Amino acid sequence: MLYAKSGADISTGVTDIWMLTKTDDSWGNPKKMTSPISSLSREASACMTLDNTIYFSSNRNCEGIENCYTADLFSSKLEGGTYQNTELIAELASASDEESVFISPKADFIIFCRFTNDKTWMDLYISYRDVNNDWIAPIMLDSSINSKDWDRRPFVTLDNSFLFFTRLQFEENTLVESDIYWVNTSKVFKPFVFNSLSDKILKVGEKFEIEVPSNYFKDINDELLTLELNQEDFDWLTFDAKQMKLSGVPSQEGDFELTFTATDTSLNNTEDKVVIRVVK
């Protein structure tokens, strides 16, 4: 178990990451995570994957910067029995606060909260790993989950069926309510671009056949995705969704934008655009 705990002087707002280890049916004594995970800055939340990599939030990047308080997300791998280095998750960093991190056991998706604006305040965002093991651009969760209040501290059940999170309600800068909510993940997990088709260059009058990656899109809890293409916009192009192939004979020069759309069984859909350039 990982949790955040303040020091003796709670007025500073500085917290560190602590760990509790369970052996059989008994919990051991809590231990403070040492450097490089804990620091002189504020480490606010942490979560661990199956390979013992720890993901956590920290405002350590603000050290030495006046009036800087925003936190970012970091990770640290267990190497030789110790956590030796930390890495900023650059793809998820922004000028806003990133905190309250949940990482899936297999590290294939991550949910965290980020300050969006003065109307919706803290909202929950999700990101997935693509075929290159990079995090895709974070996506704000559906409005049926996020609200005008502070939505934070996500947790997804092991079977990926339910999301739990907290919601803080403020009135005139005063906390008036703090509750725990849960929701099924039908509107949490949506198709995402896992292995995109790259832009192509073709020649006028030359027959072509292009293989579309079979894992173009993925969905965490849905393998039955329907893939469609706006092929009706191009009389010289055919898309075979079963064989995952594009074919045809270009009839004119130009740049043509193809839009692939993946839809899951909950009717969530995601688009990806590919440009085909046709030259002489």
C-alpha positions, -999 to 999 in steps of 0.1 A, spaced: 0 0 0 12 35 -9 -1 67 8 9 103 13 17 116 48 26 150 61 56 158 82 56 171 117 50 207 105 17 204 87 16 241 79 41 237 50 17 214 31 46 191 23 38 154 22 59 123 14 51 89 0 50 61 26 46 23 20 29 -5 39 38 -41 30 15 -70 37 28 -104 46 2 -132 48 -26 -115 67 -5 -89 86 6 -54 77 41 -44 85 53 -11 98 49 19 76 82 31 59 88 64 43 100 61 7 135 76 5 150 97 -22 146 98 -52 108 93 -46 104 115 -15 120 149 -17 120 183 -1 90 191 -22 54 178 -20 47 143 -32 9 139 -31 -2 106 -44 13 73 -57 3 41 -74 23 9 -83 22 -14 -113 27 -52 -113 65 -47 -120 67 -25 -89 72 7 -109 58 36 -88 39 65 -104 35 96 -83 28 134 -84 53 159 -72 60 197 -75 97 191 -73 100 209 -107 91 241 -89 122 240 -67 139 274 -70 111 290 -89 92 317 -71 54 313 -68 54 280 -85 32 253 -70 21 231 -99 27 193 -97 37 169 -125 36 132 -128 68 111 -123 77 74 -124 104 54 -107 114 18 -116 127 -8 -91 162 -16 -102 184 -40 -82 160 -39 -53 160 -1 -50 144 29 -66 174 47 -81 160 73 -105 128 92 -113 115 103 -147 91 131 -155 62 118 -177 67 145 -202 37 135 -225 14 142 -195 30 174 -183 13 208 -187 12 243 -172 -16 231 -149 -15 208 -119 -14 170 -125 -21 150 -94 -42 121 -80 -27 94 -102 -40 59 -109 -19 36 -131 -33 3 -143 -14 -28 -131 -1 -35 -166 7 2 -171 -15 3 -203 -36 33 -191 -33 61 -166 -60 83 -150 -52 115 -132 -67 148 -123 -57 181 -138 -68 217 -133 -89 225 -164 -103 260 -158 -122 282 -133 -156 267 -144 -149 229 -140 -118 231 -118 -101 198 -113 -111 171 -138 -102 135 -145 -81 127 -176 -70 95 -192 -41 85 -214 -31 52 -230 1 37 -243 5 33 -280 24 7 -300 57 26 -293 50 25 -255 45 63 -255 16 80 -237 -10 95 -261 -23 130 -255 -45 130 -223 -83 130 -229 -107 145 -205 -133 120 -193 -169 122 -202 -191 150 -188 -212 124 -171 -182 118 -149 -165 152 -146 -184 180 -131 -182 217 -122 -167 205 -88 -133 190 -80 -132 155 -94 -101 137 -81 -85 105 -67 -94 79 -93 -93 42 -88 -103 15 -113 -112 -21 -102 -89 -49 -112 -114 -62 -138 -116 -26 -153 -154 -26 -147 -158 3 -123 -142 37 -116 -142 52 -81 -133 88 -75 -138 117 -51 -157 149 -57 -151 181 -36 -177 208 -36 -167 244 -27 -188 275 -20 -170 308 -18 -137 290 -15 -149 269 14 -152 231 12 -188 222 19 -190 185 8 -166 157 0 -180 124 -13 -169 92 -31 -186 83 -64 -185 52 -86 -195 46 -122 -192 17 -146 -165 22 -172 -186 22 -204 -179 59 -207 -144 58 -193 -127 36 -218 -131 45 -254 -113 34 -286 -78 50 -289 -52 51 -317 -27 24 -309 -9 19 -342 -18 46 -366 -15 43 -404 12 67 -416 6 92 -444 11 78 -479 23 91 -513 8 75 -544 9 81 -582 -19 90 -605 -31 60 -625 -10 35 -606 -29 7 -588 -21 4 -551 -28 -18 -521 -21 -7 -486 -23 -29 -455 -40 -11 -425 -26 -22 -391 -49 -48 -375 -43 -31 -342 -49 4 -355 -73 11 -326 -76 -5 -292 -101 -3 -263 -92 -14 -228 -124 -33 -221 -138 -40 -256 -123 -60 -284 -153 -58 -307 -145 -25 -324 -161 -15 -357 -138 3 -381 -152 26 -408 -137 50 -434 -151 79 -453 -144 60 -486 -176 73 -502 -157 106 -506 -133 90 -530 -145 72 -560 -111 57 -567 -106 42 -532 -119 10 -515 -115 0 -479 -119 -37 -470 -125 -37 -432 -123 -75 -430 -89 -78 -448 -78 -44 -434 -67 -32 -468 -69 0 -489 -68 -3 -526 -76 15 -558 -63 36 -587 -59 74 -580 -75 94 -607 -62 129 -599 -34 148 -581 -39 163 -546 -39 158 -509 -68 136 -497 -77 133 -460 -90 99 -449 -109 97 -417 -109 63 -399 -136 59 -372 -135 32 -345 -167 25 -326 -171 2 -295 -201 -17 -283 -210 12 -260 -211 34 -291 -181 54 -281 -161 64 -311 -127 79 -320 -114 93 -352 -79 93 -368 -70 112 -399 -45 101 -426 -34 121 -456 -28 105 -489 -8 126 -514 -13 117 -550 14 130 -575 21 125 -612 
